Amino acid sequence: FLAAADNEVPKELVPFQGHWKLIDSETDGRSLTSGEPSPLRFFILRDELRCTTDGIGWANWGTISVDPSKTPQEFKLKDKKEIRAGIYKFEKDRLTLVLCDTPEADRPKNFSTKDNPDVQLYLLERIKK
């Protein structure tokens, strides 16, 4: 797994860089957004993942590291206390993340949350400036 050091962005993290808005979120096969626009926004700078609901206060979700050589592509999200495993895929300007809810859970094997209450899916869309 690769993580950013200093101000350098590893080539594996370049596609993640920038601002993202939440299009949909899902757990146990059910959408959590109910088709309503979500105020949740994400910002990825180097290996730091931050989020906000108001565009003013940004909470640090942790640092990400990725392994694009795996199928499906894998990532880890590390905060101060724990590391959670996930998978990701890009489709044009959209990023799908499937993340374990707990550090003890096994890494997701696919992009479905149905019958798997231990994972959450986030569908993000790049915010174009």
C-alpha positions in Angstrom: 0.0 0.0 0.0 1.2 3.5 -0.8 0.6 6.6 1.1 1.6 10.2 0.5 4.7 11.7 2.1 5.2 15.4 2.5 3.7 17.4 -0.4 4.1 14.7 -3.0 1.0 12.9 -4.4 1.8 9.3 -5.4 0.5 8.5 -8.8 -1.9 6.0 -7.4 -3.7 8.8 -5.5 -3.8 11.4 -8.3 -7.3 10.3 -9.5 -8.7 10.8 -6.0 -7.6 14.4 -5.6 -10.1 17.2 -5.3 -13.7 17.9 -4.2 -16.4 15.2 -4.3 -20.2 15.3 -3.5 -22.2 12.4 -2.2 -24.7 11.1 -4.7 -25.8 8.1 -2.8 -25.0 6.1 0.3 -26.2 2.5 0.9 -26.1 -0.1 3.6 -27.7 -3.5 3.7 -29.0 -3.0 0.2 -30.9 0.2 1.1 -30.2 3.7 -0.1 -29.7 6.1 2.8 -30.2 9.2 0.7 -33.7 8.4 -0.5 -33.1 10.3 -3.8 -32.6 13.6 -1.9 -29.5 15.7 -2.5 -27.0 15.2 0.3 -25.1 18.1 1.8 -22.1 15.8 2.5 -19.0 16.8 0.6 -15.5 15.2 0.6 -12.1 16.7 -0.1 -9.1 14.6 -0.8 -5.7 16.3 -0.6 -2.6 14.0 -1.0 -3.6 11.1 1.3 -6.0 13.1 3.6 -9.7 12.5 3.4 -11.9 15.2 4.9 -15.7 15.7 4.9 -18.1 18.5 5.6 -21.9 19.0 5.6 -21.8 22.8 5.6 -18.7 23.7 3.5 -17.2 25.5 6.5 -16.1 23.0 9.1 -14.0 20.1 7.6 -13.7 16.9 9.7 -10.7 14.8 9.1 -11.8 11.2 8.3 -8.2 10.0 8.1 -5.6 9.1 5.6 -6.0 6.8 2.6 -3.7 4.4 1.0 -4.5 2.4 -2.2 -3.6 -0.7 -4.0 -4.8 -0.4 -7.6 -3.2 -3.7 -8.6 -5.8 -5.7 -6.8 -9.2 -6.8 -8.2 -11.3 -5.1 -7.1 -9.0 -2.2 -6.3 -8.4 -1.9 -2.6 -7.9 1.0 -0.1 -7.4 1.5 3.6 -8.7 4.4 5.6 -6.7 5.0 8.8 -7.7 7.4 11.5 -6.0 8.0 14.9 -7.4 4.8 16.4 -8.1 2.2 13.7 -7.7 1.1 10.1 -10.7 0.1 8.0 -10.5 -1.8 4.7 -12.4 -1.1 1.6 -12.6 -1.3 -2.2 -13.1 1.3 -4.9 -13.7 1.9 -8.5 -13.8 4.9 -10.8 -16.4 5.4 -13.6 -15.7 8.7 -15.4 -16.2 11.4 -12.8 -17.7 9.1 -10.2 -16.0 7.2 -7.4 -17.6 4.3 -5.6 -16.2 3.4 -2.2 -17.3 0.4 -0.2 -16.0 0.6 3.3 -16.2 -1.7 6.3 -18.0 -0.2 9.3 -15.6 -1.7 11.8 -11.8 -2.4 11.7 -12.5 -6.1 12.5 -14.7 -6.7 9.4 -13.2 -8.5 6.4 -12.6 -6.3 3.3 -15.6 -6.2 1.0 -15.4 -8.6 -1.9 -17.8 -6.7 -4.2 -19.8 -3.5 -4.6 -23.1 -4.8 -3.1 -24.2 -4.1 0.4 -27.2 -6.4 0.3 -27.0 -9.0 3.1 -23.8 -7.4 4.4 -24.7 -4.9 7.2 -21.0 -4.5 8.0 -20.2 -2.4 5.0 -21.4 1.0 3.6 -21.3 2.1 0.0 -20.6 5.7 -1.0 -21.2 7.0 -4.5 -19.3 10.2 -5.0 -19.2 12.6 -8.0 -16.4 14.9 -8.7 -17.3 18.6 -8.2 -16.0 20.5 -11.3 -14.7 24.0 -10.7 
